Amino acid sequence: MMYDEFPHVITFQRMEKVPDGGGGYVEKFTDYITTEAFVGGVTSREYYQAQQLQNPIDCNVYYPYRTDIEKTMRIIYENQILTLKSAPIDQGGMHEIMNLKCEVTGMLSGDGTS
């Protein structure tokens, strides 16, 4: 069910070892979970502060509360690769909405790889 406050769809990916076809393994990002979200830009003040800390952020990602998202994951949103720049933040401490600060770090190619 899509909520008005979460009009976008994102996919969290995590790094996993997958068979390489030759008896070994390679590390690769694989889909973990797809969920509704709101992906929005950051304010100019927030952008400036992040630049001062040399920790650039391009967007805020809000999604329904959950505790299984880790900072080592990444997000796929409209063929963009979003790298997590913060640990998940419980907005208001009410266990309803989570926030992540993210940086756009790439685009997926036509075959779904980065």
C-alpha positions as CSV (number, residue, x, y, z in Angstrom):
1,M,0.0,0.0,0.0
2,M,1.4,3.4,-1.0
3,Y,1.0,6.3,1.4
4,D,0.8,9.9,0.3
5,E,3.7,10.7,2.6
6,F,5.8,8.0,0.8
7,P,5.2,8.5,-2.9
8,H,8.4,6.9,-4.1
9,V,9.8,3.4,-4.2
10,I,13.3,2.5,-3.2
11,T,15.3,-0.7,-3.0
12,F,17.9,-1.2,-0.3
13,Q,20.8,-3.3,-1.3
14,R,23.5,-5.0,0.8
15,M,26.9,-6.4,-0.1
16,E,27.0,-10.2,-0.2
17,K,29.3,-12.9,-1.4
18,V,27.8,-14.6,-4.5
19,P,29.1,-17.5,-6.6
20,D,31.3,-16.4,-9.4
21,G,30.6,-19.5,-11.5
22,G,34.1,-20.8,-11.1
23,G,33.9,-22.3,-7.7
24,G,34.7,-19.1,-5.9
25,Y,32.8,-16.0,-4.7
26,V,32.7,-12.3,-5.5
27,E,31.3,-9.5,-3.4
28,K,28.3,-7.8,-5.0
29,F,25.4,-5.6,-4.0
30,T,22.2,-7.6,-4.0
31,D,18.6,-6.5,-3.4
32,Y,17.6,-6.7,0.2
33,I,14.1,-5.0,0.4
34,T,12.0,-2.7,-1.6
35,T,9.8,-0.3,0.3
36,E,7.9,3.0,-0.1
37,A,9.8,6.2,0.7
38,F,10.0,9.9,0.2
39,V,13.2,11.1,-1.4
40,G,13.8,14.8,-1.2
41,G,16.5,17.4,-1.5
42,V,18.4,18.9,1.4
43,T,18.1,22.5,2.4
44,S,20.9,24.9,1.4
45,R,21.9,25.2,5.0
46,E,22.1,21.4,5.5
47,Y,24.1,21.1,2.2
48,Y,26.6,23.8,3.3
49,Q,27.1,22.2,6.7
50,A,27.7,18.8,5.1
51,Q,30.3,20.4,2.8
52,Q,32.0,22.0,5.7
53,L,32.4,18.6,7.3
54,Q,33.6,17.1,4.0
55,N,30.7,14.7,4.1
56,P,28.6,15.7,1.1
57,I,24.9,14.9,1.1
58,D,22.4,15.3,-1.8
59,C,19.1,14.1,-0.4
60,N,17.1,13.0,2.6
61,V,15.4,9.6,2.3
62,Y,12.4,9.0,4.6
63,Y,10.8,5.6,4.9
64,P,8.5,3.7,7.4
65,Y,10.2,2.7,10.7
66,R,12.3,-0.5,10.6
67,T,15.4,-1.6,12.5
68,D,17.1,-3.8,9.9
69,I,18.7,-1.1,7.7
70,E,22.5,-0.7,8.1
71,K,24.8,2.1,7.1
72,T,26.8,-0.3,4.9
73,M,23.8,-0.7,2.6
74,R,23.0,1.4,-0.4
75,I,19.7,2.6,-2.1
76,I,18.6,2.3,-5.6
77,Y,16.1,5.1,-6.6
78,E,15.1,5.8,-10.2
79,N,18.3,4.2,-11.5
80,Q,20.4,6.3,-9.1
81,I,22.8,4.8,-6.6
82,L,22.4,6.5,-3.2
83,T,25.2,6.0,-0.7
84,L,24.2,6.2,2.9
85,K,26.1,9.0,4.7
86,S,24.4,8.5,8.1
87,A,23.1,5.7,10.2
88,P,19.3,5.5,10.2
89,I,17.7,8.2,12.3
90,D,14.4,7.7,14.1
91,Q,12.5,11.0,13.2
92,G,11.1,12.3,16.5
93,G,11.8,9.1,18.4
94,M,8.2,7.8,17.8
95,H,9.1,4.6,15.8
96,E,7.2,5.8,12.8
97,I,9.5,7.4,10.2
98,M,13.2,6.9,9.6
99,N,15.6,9.3,7.8
100,L,18.8,8.7,6.0
101,K,21.2,11.3,4.7
102,C,22.5,10.2,1.3
103,E,24.8,11.1,-1.6
104,V,24.1,10.3,-5.2
105,T,27.2,8.3,-6.2
106,G,26.3,6.8,-9.5
107,M,23.8,5.5,-12.0
108,L,22.8,2.0,-12.9
109,S,23.6,0.9,-16.4
110,G,20.9,-0.5,-18.7
111,D,21.5,-4.1,-17.4
112,G,20.9,-3.1,-13.7
113,T,24.6,-3.0,-12.7
114,S,26.6,0.0,-11.5
